[in-house]
Amino acid sequence: MLATNSAMRLSRRALLAVVLPAMAARLAHAQDDGKAGGSNDASPDVQDYPSHPVTFIVPFAPAGGTDILARLLAEKLEQSFAKPFVVENRPGAGTVLATNFVAKSPPDGTTIMMAVSSLAIDATLYKTLPYDPGKDLALVALVASVPFVLVVDPSLPVNSVPDLIKLAKQRPLSYGSGGIGSFHHLSAALFANMTGIKMTHVPYRGTAPALNDLMGGYIQLVFSDLGPALPLINAGKLRALGVTTLRRVTALPDVPPLGDSGVPGFDLAAWQGVVAPAQTPPLILDKLNTALNALVAMPDVRARLSDLGMIPIGRGSVAELQHFLQSDILRWRQVVQDAGLAGTE
């Protein structure tokens, strides 16, 4: 369902509220009065954390940007803690299956997850969830901001965003996403909302399978995170029409922002972070937070993030990040409502 013109104007304002500068501002001014968990647990298991292997859940299929990032962090965490961090992919139902698994896992630091903006989006998108994103999970680290890119199959007779909008008004188009409620999904829904077109949503279990079907001609477009799309764009297997941020991205200097290509005000960037069950002892959360922030500061990690089209963040205490998560849920609530998607799942 398309929103009204008034709602579309509201959505542009909401879009401007979720970009990276807003993230930085909220982190910089967050207060330390919302720390997750208790404060006095100093048991030997906590002090010696991690004393057992840690399962690192990825809520998408392998080979997507989130999976690539999780494996990079897992390797570095193993080096930092001298214990295994084992990546396990649990795709399905957007990110709800994996997130519910983590939210209900023992709060001992042995199960963590690579989380994305869907964590905040789902709070409004779904009528009900088997967990409360703001209460049952602790955001341990905010790793990176992620611009997305609108890509199409080169065989599609379009060379620009206006061409695509014109084509979409002439015949039905379908778009793929990494799952219901994913950033891919919401980006495309807002694009349709703001341009007055209708498109069919085809959810997948991650970015990679969506891009595979795009190249196979089964769908016509995808809003993709840069990591998995860049090699395909550079190889001529996909055509990039626009990026979702107000500014051009370094990895795609010749690709204009959507806001400069017929969709004024379009400005979105996702985030990638790490979460744990909310009742995990604070000392464990703090250990993970310190380690992850330090990893993001490493030159080789920052270089790899840049290669993946991500903008490093790597700052904020656990308490500050919990404030960020709560405020992000509220900000995305407005965006999801303006897109006409609130309570649709």
MOBELFEN-V954083 format. One record per residue. N is the residue number from 1. OMEGA is omega in whole degrees, -180 to 180 (999 if undefined). Layout:
n: {N | N}
omega: {OMEGA | OMEGA}
//
This chain:
n: {1 | 2 | 3 | 4 | 5 | 6 | 7 | 8 | 9 | 10 | 11 | 12 | 13 | 14 | 15 | 16 | 17 | 18 | 19 | 20 | 21 | 22 | 23 | 24 | 25 | 26 | 27 | 28 | 29 | 30 | 31 | 32 | 33 | 34 | 35 | 36 | 37 | 38 | 39 | 40 | 41 | 42 | 43 | 44 | 45 | 46 | 47 | 48 | 49 | 50 | 51 | 52 | 53 | 54 | 55 | 56 | 57 | 58 | 59 | 60 | 61 | 62 | 63 | 64 | 65 | 66 | 67 | 68 | 69 | 70 | 71 | 72 | 73 | 74 | 75 | 76 | 77 | 78 | 79 | 80 | 81 | 82 | 83 | 84 | 85 | 86 | 87 | 88 | 89 | 90 | 91 | 92 | 93 | 94 | 95 | 96 | 97 | 98 | 99 | 100 | 101 | 102 | 103 | 104 | 105 | 106 | 107 | 108 | 109 | 110 | 111 | 112 | 113 | 114 | 115 | 116 | 117 | 118 | 119 | 120 | 121 | 122 | 123 | 124 | 125 | 126 | 127 | 128 | 129 | 130 | 131 | 132 | 133 | 134 | 135 | 136 | 137 | 138 | 139 | 140 | 141 | 142 | 143 | 144 | 145 | 146 | 147 | 148 | 149 | 150 | 151 | 152 | 153 | 154 | 155 | 156 | 157 | 158 | 159 | 160 | 161 | 162 | 163 | 164 | 165 | 166 | 167 | 168 | 169 | 170 | 171 | 172 | 173 | 174 | 175 | 176 | 177 | 178 | 179 | 180 | 181 | 182 | 183 | 184 | 185 | 186 | 187 | 188 | 189 | 190 | 191 | 192 | 193 | 194 | 195 | 196 | 197 | 198 | 199 | 200 | 201 | 202 | 203 | 204 | 205 | 206 | 207 | 208 | 209 | 210 | 211 | 212 | 213 | 214 | 215 | 216 | 217 | 218 | 219 | 220 | 221 | 222 | 223 | 224 | 225 | 226 | 227 | 228 | 229 | 230 | 231 | 232 | 233 | 234 | 235 | 236 | 237 | 238 | 239 | 240 | 241 | 242 | 243 | 244 | 245 | 246 | 247 | 248 | 249 | 250 | 251 | 252 | 253 | 254 | 255 | 256 | 257 | 258 | 259 | 260 | 261 | 262 | 263 | 264 | 265 | 266 | 267 | 268 | 269 | 270 | 271 | 272 | 273 | 274 | 275 | 276 | 277 | 278 | 279 | 280 | 281 | 282 | 283 | 284 | 285 | 286 | 287 | 288 | 289 | 290 | 291 | 292 | 293 | 294 | 295 | 296 | 297 | 298 | 299 | 300 | 301 | 302 | 303 | 304 | 305 | 306 | 307 | 308 | 309 | 310 | 311 | 312 | 313 | 314 | 315 | 316 | 317 | 318 | 319 | 320 | 321 | 322 | 323 | 324 | 325 | 326 | 327 | 328 | 329 | 330 | 331 | 332 | 333 | 334 | 335 | 336 | 337 | 338 | 339 | 340 | 341 | 342 | 343 | 344 | 345}
omega: {-180 | 178 | 177 | 178 | 178 | 179 | 179 | 177 | 177 | -178 | 178 | 178 | 179 | 178 | -178 | -176 | -173 | 179 | -174 | 179 | 178 | 176 | -177 | -179 | -178 | 178 | -176 | -175 | 180 | 179 | -176 | -177 | -177 | -174 | -179 | 175 | 179 | -174 | -172 | -177 | -180 | -180 | -180 | -180 | 180 | -179 | -176 | -176 | -6 | 178 | 179 | 175 | 180 | 176 | -177 | -175 | 171 | -175 | -180 | 176 | 179 | 171 | 174 | -177 | -180 | 179 | 179 | -179 | 180 | -179 | 175 | -179 | 180 | 179 | -179 | 179 | 176 | 179 | -179 | -173 | -179 | 175 | -179 | 168 | -170 | 180 | 179 | 179 | 178 | -179 | 175 | 179 | -173 | 173 | -171 | -178 | -179 | -177 | 178 | 178 | -179 | -179 | -177 | 176 | 176 | -177 | -176 | 178 | -179 | 175 | 177 | -177 | 169 | -176 | 179 | -178 | 178 | 179 | 178 | -178 | -174 | -179 | 179 | -177 | -176 | 175 | 177 | 175 | 179 | 179 | 175 | -175 | -176 | -176 | -173 | -178 | 176 | 175 | -174 | -179 | 172 | -168 | -173 | 169 | -172 | 170 | 176 | -180 | 176 | -178 | 177 | 173 | -180 | 180 | 177 | -174 | 178 | 178 | -179 | 178 | 176 | 176 | -179 | 179 | 179 | -180 | -179 | 178 | -180 | -179 | -177 | 174 | 176 | 179 | 178 | 177 | 176 | 179 | 178 | 179 | 179 | 179 | 176 | -178 | -176 | 178 | -179 | 179 | 178 | 176 | 178 | 180 | -173 | -180 | 178 | 179 | 177 | 178 | 179 | -180 | 176 | -178 | 176 | -179 | 180 | -178 | -174 | 179 | 177 | 180 | 177 | 179 | 175 | 179 | 178 | 178 | -179 | 175 | -173 | -178 | 177 | 165 | -171 | 167 | -170 | -174 | -178 | -177 | -173 | -179 | -179 | 176 | -178 | 179 | 180 | -180 | 175 | 176 | 179 | -179 | -178 | 175 | -171 | -178 | -180 | -180 | 173 | 179 | -175 | -176 | -179 | -172 | -177 | -178 | -175 | 171 | 177 | 180 | 178 | -173 | 176 | 178 | -176 | 177 | -180 | -177 | -178 | 169 | 177 | 172 | 175 | 180 | 179 | 179 | 176 | 174 | -171 | -176 | 174 | -179 | -178 | -179 | 178 | 178 | -180 | 178 | 179 | 180 | -180 | -179 | -177 | 177 | 178 | 179 | -178 | 179 | -179 | -179 | -178 | 177 | 179 | 178 | 179 | 177 | 178 | 177 | -180 | -179 | -179 | 179 | -176 | 173 | 172 | 177 | -180 | 175 | 178 | -180 | 179 | -179 | 177 | 174 | 178 | -178 | -180 | -179 | 179 | 175 | 180 | -179 | 179 | 178 | 180 | -179 | -179 | 178 | -180 | 178 | -180 | -175 | -177 | 176 | -178 | 179 | 999}
//
